[in-house]
Amino acid sequence: MTFDVVFLGTGAAVPVPSRGTTSQFLDIHSHTYLIDAGEGVQLALRKNDRRFQKLRGVFISHMHGDHVLGLPGLLSTMSLLGRKETLDVWGPPELEAWMSATWKAIEAHKTFDIRFKTWSDSEPLILLETEKYRLVSIPVKHRIPCCGLKVEEHSLPWKLEGKKAGEARLPYHVRQSLKRGESVEFEGQILDPAKWCAPPPAARSYVYSADTRPCASLLKAAQGASVLYHDATFNAEDHQRAKSTFHSTTVEAARLARQAGVGTLLLGHISLRYRDLEVLRNEALQEHTRVEVARDGMVWRVMSS
Ligand SMILES: [Zn+2]
């Protein structure tokens, strides 16, 4: 069951060849989505060998250019290549009008429909629910309305020991209860699922903070997450700057990761001013044990923590 995040752009605001503006390609259970669409996203997708024609949806965290300017170009190319399937686009309230105006101004020929849905900047909102996973927008604290995203796998069923269940002649409804991890009565005895099934691997989750100060709603959403990608635009020393621009420092990101008990913290949205990434990582390691600095082109396989 795939659950990979490909980091297409991990820099802040100004793109350079080594660090593009924000965009991530998500592959979950072989369904693909784009998380933000900074300028250059199309080429980054191609460089990383990721197909965009099959994208099911695009999530936009906020209207700042380094998160959204790649979207018109990407959608325009999808049309040029003859996409037919409707595309879900989740984002801020201004997004639909901006996209429509852009389509009109560039006289683009559109070969597919876009289903816009606005997230809420006051409470978490389920954007998409499938049998295997859900996507939830998380309000965060930036200079303009902004949401992060939680990608959450549903718990998998317990694996019943078929031979043992067959020998005991367990009926269908009893087997189903055990597979859901529930104790169930059978012929006067209470059966414990742990004795009849192998427990499933823990459900995995990925949280993308978008651009933000550390905040309560992100802390809540990140509780127990397998992986958290957090805004770490600035180093610890530049904390005043982080505060005034509504971003976070390495240490603030790591503190929130520790408080939320996340598995791995990935530092992202890194400002160009920092050359030595190991210094940034070491700052964060003072607060949280598992930390990496995200790089363009990095593929992160989300594992249960
Ligand atoms: Zn921003």
Residues whose N, C-alpha, C, O or C-beta is under 5 A from the ligand:
A	BS01	ZN	H64 D211
